[in-house]
Amino acid sequence: MTSTRTETLSLTDGRELRLTVAEPENAVRGGLVVLHEARGVTDTVRGLVSGLAAEGWLAVAPHLYDEVSGDEAPAMVSGLSGDAVLADTDVAFVWLAQRGISQDRMGVMGFDLGGSVAMVVAGSRTVGAAVTVGGGGILEPLAEGLPSLVEVAEELTCPWLGLYGDDDSEIPYSDVEKLRDAAAAAPVATDVVRFSRTSHRFDTAPQVSAEAWQRALNWFDSHLR
């Protein structure tokens, strides 16, 4: 596994933003912004960042907020705003650009909360590709400050792949199908793939469902050139 480290950046508005990053040992294929789950940048997120770096991607995960317990997570999620999320992801994209990654070789990926936010970013920023792994807020926004994903779908500015669990009780099958239909109207390539709950999650990334992991990697390989 490629090691990760955490950097703290001082921003022009007086805030500080932490970034957890991992760098490939050899040639860099491009850069990926990784968006964390509802509990923050956990060991699972660090594993995902590390796994992507092992595949040749310069990976960076902005801390949208500090790591919290499962009980605290809903309050943190409900307090998110689109402006704040986009500001923090913009910092991560700038971090990649400063390391020689061109815009067409940048992508965004997330799971759980991060999966939803990744799609919001893909509808508001011009990058090379996006992957969403799970994440709610399809018909109703996760927070007052965020749009629903069906609203975002037709505004996608880059190729987007959605990976969802068939038996996820928190994300109804019908919601995913509505998202599929909405995304099909976008002016870019989109795809929605359904998996059993045990196979679509990146809980032990990169030791995950071989199919789900490979589909995500293939999406970035195909669109980040």
HUGIDA-V577797 format. One record per pair of residues at least 4 apart in sequence whose C-alpha atoms are under 8 Angstrom apart, sorted by the first residue. I is the first residue (numbers start at 1). J is the second residue. D is the distance in Angstrom with one decimal. If there is no record, write none. Layout:
BEGIN
i->I j->J d->D
i->I j->J d->D
END
This chain:
BEGIN
i->1 j->50 d->6.2
i->1 j->51 d->6.6
i->1 j->54 d->6.7
i->2 j->22 d->6.7
i->2 j->23 d->7.4
i->2 j->24 d->7.3
i->2 j->25 d->7.8
i->2 j->50 d->5.0
i->2 j->51 d->6.9
i->2 j->53 d->6.4
i->2 j->54 d->5.8
i->3 j->22 d->6.2
i->3 j->50 d->6.2
i->4 j->20 d->6.6
i->4 j->21 d->5.5
i->4 j->22 d->4.6
i->4 j->23 d->7.8
i->4 j->46 d->6.9
i->4 j->49 d->7.5
i->4 j->50 d->6.3
i->5 j->20 d->5.6
i->5 j->21 d->5.5
i->5 j->22 d->6.6
i->6 j->18 d->6.6
i->6 j->19 d->5.4
i->6 j->20 d->4.2
i->6 j->21 d->6.2
i->7 j->18 d->5.6
i->7 j->19 d->5.2
i->7 j->20 d->6.4
i->7 j->21 d->7.7
i->8 j->16 d->6.5
i->8 j->17 d->5.6
i->8 j->18 d->4.3
i->8 j->19 d->6.3
i->9 j->16 d->5.5
i->9 j->17 d->5.2
i->9 j->18 d->6.2
i->9 j->19 d->7.7
i->10 j->14 d->6.7
i->10 j->15 d->6.1
i->10 j->16 d->4.6
i->10 j->17 d->6.6
i->11 j->15 d->5.3
i->11 j->16 d->5.7
i->11 j->17 d->7.2
i->17 j->62 d->7.1
i->17 j->63 d->6.7
i->17 j->88 d->7.5
i->18 j->62 d->6.0
i->18 j->63 d->5.5
i->19 j->60 d->6.3
i->19 j->61 d->5.4
i->19 j->62 d->4.5
i->19 j->63 d->6.0
i->19 j->92 d->7.6
i->20 j->46 d->7.4
i->20 j->49 d->7.9
i->20 j->60 d->5.7
i->20 j->61 d->5.0
i->20 j->62 d->6.5
i->20 j->63 d->7.6
i->21 j->49 d->6.8
i->21 j->58 d->7.6
i->21 j->59 d->5.6
i->21 j->60 d->4.3
i->21 j->61 d->6.2
i->22 j->49 d->6.2
i->22 j->50 d->5.7
i->22 j->53 d->5.7
i->22 j->58 d->6.2
i->22 j->59 d->5.5
i->22 j->60 d->6.7
i->23 j->53 d->5.4
i->23 j->56 d->7.9
i->23 j->57 d->7.1
i->23 j->58 d->4.9
i->23 j->59 d->6.6
i->24 j->28 d->6.2
i->24 j->53 d->4.7
i->24 j->54 d->5.8
i->24 j->55 d->7.3
i->24 j->56 d->5.1
i->24 j->57 d->6.2
i->24 j->58 d->6.1
i->25 j->53 d->7.9
i->25 j->54 d->7.5
i->25 j->56 d->7.7
i->26 j->56 d->7.1
i->27 j->56 d->6.5
i->28 j->56 d->5.3
i->28 j->57 d->5.8
i->28 j->58 d->6.4
i->29 j->56 d->5.5
i->29 j->57 d->5.5
i->29 j->58 d->7.6
i->29 j->105 d->7.7
i->30 j->56 d->7.6
i->30 j->57 d->5.3
i->30 j->58 d->6.2
i->30 j->101 d->6.0
i->30 j->102 d->7.9
i->30 j->105 d->4.9
i->30 j->106 d->6.0
i->30 j->224 d->7.1
i->31 j->57 d->5.4
i->31 j->58 d->4.6
i->31 j->59 d->5.8
i->31 j->60 d->7.9
i->31 j->96 d->6.3
i->31 j->101 d->6.3
i->31 j->105 d->6.3
i->31 j->106 d->4.8
i->31 j->107 d->6.4
i->32 j->57 d->6.5
i->32 j->58 d->6.2
i->32 j->59 d->4.8
i->32 j->60 d->6.4
i->32 j->106 d->5.7
i->32 j->107 d->4.7
i->32 j->108 d->5.4
i->32 j->109 d->7.0
i->33 j->59 d->5.9
i->33 j->60 d->5.0
i->33 j->61 d->5.7
i->33 j->62 d->7.7
i->33 j->89 d->7.4
i->33 j->92 d->6.6
i->33 j->93 d->7.1
i->33 j->106 d->7.7
i->33 j->107 d->6.3
i->33 j->108 d->4.6
i->33 j->109 d->6.2
i->34 j->49 d->6.9
i->34 j->59 d->6.8
i->34 j->60 d->5.9
i->34 j->61 d->4.6
i->34 j->62 d->7.3
i->34 j->108 d->6.0
i->34 j->109 d->5.0
i->34 j->110 d->5.5
i->34 j->114 d->7.7
i->35 j->61 d->5.8
i->35 j->62 d->6.8
i->35 j->108 d->7.6
i->35 j->109 d->6.1
i->35 j->110 d->4.4
i->35 j->111 d->7.0
i->35 j->113 d->7.9
i->35 j->114 d->4.4
i->35 j->115 d->7.1
i->35 j->117 d->7.2
i->35 j->118 d->6.7
i->36 j->40 d->5.5
i->36 j->41 d->5.5
i->36 j->42 d->7.8
i->36 j->45 d->6.1
i->36 j->61 d->7.0
i->36 j->62 d->7.9
i->36 j->63 d->7.5
i->36 j->64 d->7.9
i->36 j->110 d->6.1
i->36 j->111 d->6.6
i->36 j->112 d->7.5
i->36 j->113 d->6.7
i->36 j->114 d->4.8
i->37 j->41 d->7.0
i->37 j->42 d->7.9
i->37 j->45 d->7.5
i->37 j->110 d->7.5
i->37 j->111 d->5.9
i->37 j->112 d->5.0
i->37 j->113 d->4.9
i->37 j->114 d->5.2
i->37 j->115 d->7.9
i->38 j->70 d->7.9
i->38 j->73 d->5.6
i->38 j->74 d->7.4
i->38 j->76 d->7.8
i->38 j->77 d->6.5
i->38 j->112 d->6.6
i->38 j->113 d->5.2
i->38 j->114 d->7.4
i->39 j->67 d->5.5
i->39 j->68 d->5.0
i->39 j->69 d->6.0
i->39 j->70 d->6.2
i->39 j->72 d->7.9
i->39 j->73 d->5.4
i->40 j->63 d->6.8
i->40 j->64 d->7.4
i->40 j->65 d->6.4
i->40 j->66 d->5.9
i->40 j->67 d->4.2
i->40 j->68 d->6.3
i->41 j->45 d->5.5
i->41 j->46 d->6.8
i->41 j->61 d->7.7
i->41 j->63 d->6.4
i->41 j->66 d->7.4
i->41 j->67 d->5.8
i->42 j->46 d->6.3
i->42 j->67 d->6.7
i->43 j->47 d->6.0
i->44 j->48 d->6.3
i->44 j->202 d->7.5
i->44 j->203 d->5.8
i->44 j->204 d->6.2
i->44 j->205 d->6.7
i->45 j->49 d->6.2
i->46 j->50 d->6.0
i->47 j->51 d->6.0
i->47 j->204 d->6.9
i->47 j->205 d->5.4
i->47 j->206 d->6.9
i->48 j->52 d->6.2
i->48 j->202 d->7.3
i->48 j->204 d->7.9
i->48 j->205 d->5.0
i->48 j->206 d->6.2
i->49 j->53 d->6.4
i->49 j->59 d->5.6
i->49 j->60 d->6.9
i->49 j->61 d->7.2
i->50 j->54 d->6.3
i->50 j->59 d->7.7
i->51 j->55 d->6.6
i->51 j->205 d->6.4
i->51 j->206 d->5.1
i->52 j->56 d->6.7
i->52 j->57 d->5.5
i->52 j->58 d->7.5
i->52 j->59 d->6.5
i->52 j->206 d->7.8
i->53 j->57 d->4.6
i->53 j->58 d->5.6
i->53 j->59 d->6.0
i->58 j->96 d->7.8
i->60 j->92 d->6.7
i->61 j->92 d->7.5
i->62 j->88 d->6.6
i->62 j->89 d->6.7
i->62 j->92 d->6.4
i->64 j->85 d->6.8
i->64 j->88 d->6.9
i->65 j->76 d->7.7
i->68 j->72 d->5.9
i->68 j->73 d->6.1
i->69 j->73 d->6.2
i->70 j->74 d->7.8
i->72 j->76 d->6.7
i->73 j->77 d->6.2
i->74 j->78 d->6.1
i->75 j->79 d->6.4
i->76 j->80 d->6.8
i->77 j->113 d->7.7
i->77 j->142 d->7.0
i->77 j->143 d->6.6
i->78 j->142 d->6.4
i->78 j->143 d->4.4
i->78 j->144 d->7.1
i->79 j->143 d->6.5
i->79 j->144 d->7.8
i->79 j->145 d->7.5
i->80 j->84 d->7.1
i->80 j->85 d->7.2
i->80 j->143 d->6.2
i->80 j->144 d->7.9
i->80 j->145 d->6.1
i->80 j->146 d->7.1
i->81 j->85 d->6.3
i->81 j->143 d->7.2
i->81 j->144 d->7.3
i->81 j->145 d->4.0
i->81 j->146 d->5.5
i->82 j->86 d->6.0
i->82 j->120 d->7.8
i->82 j->145 d->5.6
i->82 j->146 d->5.0
i->82 j->147 d->7.6
i->83 j->87 d->6.1
i->83 j->145 d->8.0
i->84 j->88 d->6.3
i->85 j->89 d->6.2
i->85 j->117 d->7.7
i->86 j->90 d->5.9
i->86 j->121 d->6.6
i->87 j->91 d->6.5
i->88 j->92 d->6.6
i->89 j->93 d->6.3
i->89 j->121 d->7.9
i->90 j->94 d->6.2
i->91 j->95 d->6.1
i->92 j->96 d->6.4
i->93 j->97 d->6.2
i->93 j->106 d->7.5
i->94 j->98 d->6.1
i->95 j->99 d->6.7
i->96 j->100 d->6.8
i->96 j->101 d->5.5
i->96 j->106 d->7.8
i->97 j->101 d->4.8
i->97 j->102 d->6.1
i->97 j->103 d->7.4
i->101 j->105 d->6.3
i->101 j->106 d->6.8
i->102 j->106 d->6.7
i->103 j->126 d->7.6
i->103 j->127 d->5.7
i->103 j->128 d->6.7
i->104 j->127 d->5.8
i->104 j->128 d->4.6
i->104 j->224 d->6.1
i->104 j->225 d->6.8
i->105 j->127 d->7.5
i->105 j->128 d->5.8
i->105 j->224 d->4.6
i->105 j->225 d->5.8
i->106 j->127 d->5.7
i->106 j->128 d->5.4
i->106 j->129 d->7.2
i->106 j->224 d->6.8
i->107 j->127 d->5.9
i->107 j->128 d->5.4
i->107 j->129 d->4.8
i->107 j->130 d->5.5
i->107 j->220 d->7.3
i->107 j->224 d->7.3
i->108 j->118 d->6.0
i->108 j->121 d->7.8
i->108 j->122 d->7.6
i->108 j->127 d->7.9
i->108 j->129 d->6.6
i->108 j->130 d->4.8
i->108 j->131 d->6.5
i->109 j->114 d->7.4
i->109 j->115 d->6.7
i->109 j->118 d->5.7
i->109 j->130 d->5.6
i->109 j->131 d->4.7
i->109 j->132 d->5.9
i->109 j->133 d->7.8
i->110 j->114 d->4.1
i->110 j->115 d->4.0
i->110 j->116 d->7.4
i->110 j->117 d->7.2
i->110 j->118 d->5.7
i->110 j->131 d->6.7
i->110 j->132 d->5.5
i->110 j->133 d->6.1
i->111 j->115 d->4.0
i->111 j->116 d->7.4
i->111 j->132 d->6.1
i->111 j->133 d->4.4
i->111 j->134 d->5.6
i->111 j->135 d->6.2
i->111 j->201 d->7.9
i->111 j->202 d->7.6
i->112 j->116 d->6.9
i->112 j->133 d->6.5
i->112 j->134 d->5.1
i->112 j->135 d->4.0
i->112 j->136 d->7.2
i->113 j->117 d->6.4
i->113 j->134 d->7.9
i->113 j->135 d->5.1
i->113 j->136 d->7.1
i->114 j->118 d->5.9
i->114 j->132 d->7.6
i->114 j->135 d->7.0
i->115 j->119 d->6.6
i->115 j->131 d->7.3
i->115 j->132 d->4.2
i->115 j->133 d->5.1
i->115 j->134 d->5.7
i->115 j->135 d->5.1
i->116 j->120 d->6.6
i->116 j->132 d->6.6
i->116 j->134 d->7.4
i->116 j->135 d->5.0
i->116 j->136 d->6.3
i->116 j->137 d->6.8
i->116 j->149 d->7.1
i->117 j->121 d->6.2
i->118 j->122 d->6.2
i->118 j->130 d->6.7
i->118 j->131 d->7.0
i->118 j->132 d->6.2
i->119 j->123 d->6.3
i->119 j->130 d->7.0
i->119 j->131 d->7.6
i->119 j->132 d->6.5
i->119 j->149 d->7.1
i->119 j->152 d->7.3
i->119 j->153 d->7.8
i->119 j->156 d->7.8
i->119 j->160 d->7.6
i->120 j->124 d->6.5
i->120 j->147 d->7.5
i->120 j->149 d->7.1
i->120 j->152 d->6.3
i->121 j->125 d->5.7
i->122 j->126 d->7.1
i->122 j->127 d->7.2
i->122 j->129 d->7.6
i->122 j->130 d->6.2
i->122 j->156 d->5.6
i->122 j->157 d->6.0
i->122 j->158 d->6.2
i->122 j->160 d->7.5
i->123 j->152 d->5.7
i->123 j->153 d->7.1
i->123 j->155 d->5.1
i->123 j->156 d->4.1
i->123 j->157 d->5.5
i->123 j->158 d->7.7
i->124 j->155 d->7.7
i->124 j->156 d->7.4
i->124 j->157 d->7.1
i->125 j->157 d->6.9
i->126 j->157 d->5.9
i->126 j->158 d->6.7
i->127 j->157 d->7.6
i->127 j->158 d->6.2
i->128 j->158 d->5.8
i->128 j->159 d->7.1
i->128 j->223 d->6.2
i->128 j->224 d->5.5
i->129 j->158 d->5.2
i->129 j->159 d->4.9
i->129 j->160 d->6.0
i->129 j->219 d->7.6
i->129 j->220 d->6.4
i->129 j->223 d->6.1
i->129 j->224 d->6.7
i->130 j->158 d->6.9
i->130 j->159 d->6.3
i->130 j->160 d->4.8
i->130 j->161 d->6.4
i->130 j->220 d->7.8
i->131 j->160 d->5.7
i->131 j->161 d->4.8
i->131 j->162 d->5.9
i->131 j->163 d->7.7
i->131 j->216 d->6.6
i->131 j->219 d->7.8
i->132 j->160 d->7.6
i->132 j->161 d->6.2
i->132 j->162 d->4.7
i->132 j->163 d->6.1
i->133 j->162 d->6.0
i->133 j->163 d->4.7
i->133 j->164 d->6.1
i->133 j->200 d->7.4
i->133 j->201 d->7.2
i->134 j->162 d->7.4
i->134 j->163 d->6.1
i->134 j->164 d->4.9
i->134 j->165 d->7.0
i->134 j->201 d->7.8
i->135 j->171 d->7.7
i->136 j->142 d->6.8
i->136 j->170 d->7.3
i->136 j->171 d->6.1
i->137 j->141 d->4.4
i->137 j->142 d->4.7
i->137 j->148 d->5.4
i->137 j->149 d->6.2
i->138 j->148 d->5.3
i->138 j->149 d->4.5
i->138 j->150 d->5.8
i->138 j->175 d->6.4
i->138 j->176 d->7.4
i->138 j->179 d->6.8
i->139 j->148 d->5.5
i->139 j->149 d->6.6
i->139 j->150 d->6.1
i->139 j->175 d->6.8
i->140 j->147 d->7.9
i->140 j->148 d->5.3
i->141 j->146 d->5.9
i->141 j->147 d->5.3
i->141 j->148 d->4.3
i->141 j->149 d->7.4
i->142 j->146 d->6.6
i->142 j->147 d->7.9
i->142 j->148 d->7.4
i->143 j->147 d->7.9
i->147 j->151 d->6.5
i->147 j->152 d->7.0
i->148 j->152 d->6.7
i->149 j->153 d->6.0
i->149 j->179 d->7.2
i->150 j->154 d->7.5
i->150 j->178 d->7.5
i->150 j->179 d->5.5
i->150 j->182 d->6.0
i->150 j->183 d->7.6
i->151 j->155 d->7.7
i->152 j->156 d->6.5
i->153 j->179 d->7.1
i->153 j->182 d->5.6
i->153 j->183 d->4.6
i->153 j->185 d->7.8
i->153 j->186 d->6.5
i->154 j->182 d->6.2
i->154 j->183 d->5.7
i->154 j->184 d->7.8
i->154 j->185 d->5.7
i->154 j->186 d->4.3
i->154 j->187 d->7.5
i->155 j->186 d->6.3
i->155 j->187 d->8.0
i->156 j->160 d->7.6
i->156 j->183 d->7.8
i->156 j->186 d->6.0
i->156 j->187 d->7.3
i->156 j->188 d->6.9
i->157 j->187 d->7.5
i->157 j->188 d->6.7
i->158 j->188 d->5.9
i->158 j->189 d->7.4
i->159 j->188 d->5.4
i->159 j->189 d->4.7
i->159 j->190 d->5.6
i->159 j->223 d->7.3
i->160 j->188 d->7.8
i->160 j->189 d->6.5
i->160 j->190 d->4.8
i->160 j->191 d->6.6
i->161 j->190 d->5.7
i->161 j->191 d->4.9
i->161 j->192 d->5.9
i->161 j->193 d->7.8
i->161 j->216 d->7.6
i->161 j->219 d->7.3
i->162 j->190 d->8.0
i->162 j->191 d->6.2
i->162 j->192 d->4.6
i->162 j->193 d->6.2
i->163 j->192 d->6.0
i->163 j->193 d->5.0
i->163 j->194 d->5.9
i->163 j->195 d->7.3
i->163 j->200 d->6.8
i->163 j->212 d->7.4
i->164 j->168 d->8.0
i->164 j->176 d->7.6
i->164 j->192 d->7.5
i->164 j->193 d->6.3
i->164 j->194 d->4.8
i->164 j->195 d->6.1
i->164 j->197 d->8.0
i->164 j->200 d->6.6
i->165 j->194 d->5.5
i->165 j->195 d->4.8
i->165 j->196 d->5.2
i->165 j->197 d->4.6
i->165 j->199 d->7.9
i->165 j->200 d->6.0
i->165 j->201 d->7.9
i->166 j->173 d->6.6
i->166 j->194 d->5.7
i->166 j->195 d->5.5
i->166 j->196 d->5.2
i->166 j->197 d->6.3
i->167 j->196 d->6.1
i->167 j->197 d->5.7
i->168 j->172 d->6.9
i->168 j->197 d->6.1
i->171 j->175 d->6.8
i->171 j->176 d->7.3
i->172 j->176 d->6.7
i->173 j->177 d->6.4
i->174 j->178 d->6.3
i->175 j->179 d->6.3
i->176 j->180 d->6.1
i->177 j->181 d->6.3
i->178 j->182 d->6.2
i->179 j->183 d->6.0
i->180 j->184 d->6.2
i->180 j->191 d->7.3
i->180 j->192 d->6.0
i->181 j->185 d->7.1
i->182 j->186 d->7.4
i->183 j->190 d->6.3
i->183 j->191 d->8.0
i->184 j->189 d->8.0
i->184 j->190 d->6.4
i->184 j->191 d->7.9
i->186 j->190 d->7.6
i->194 j->200 d->7.8
i->195 j->199 d->6.1
i->195 j->200 d->5.4
i->195 j->212 d->7.9
i->196 j->200 d->6.4
i->197 j->201 d->6.7
i->198 j->209 d->8.0
i->199 j->208 d->6.8
i->199 j->209 d->4.7
i->199 j->212 d->7.1
i->200 j->208 d->7.6
i->200 j->209 d->6.3
i->200 j->212 d->5.7
i->201 j->208 d->7.0
i->201 j->209 d->7.7
i->202 j->206 d->7.0
i->202 j->207 d->7.7
i->202 j->208 d->5.7
i->202 j->209 d->7.9
i->202 j->213 d->7.9
i->203 j->208 d->7.1
i->204 j->208 d->6.0
i->206 j->213 d->7.2
i->208 j->212 d->7.4
i->208 j->213 d->6.4
i->209 j->213 d->6.1
i->210 j->214 d->5.9
i->211 j->215 d->6.0
i->212 j->216 d->6.4
i->213 j->217 d->6.3
i->214 j->218 d->5.9
i->215 j->219 d->6.1
i->216 j->220 d->6.6
i->217 j->221 d->6.1
i->218 j->222 d->6.0
i->219 j->223 d->6.3
i->220 j->224 d->5.5
i->221 j->225 d->7.3
END
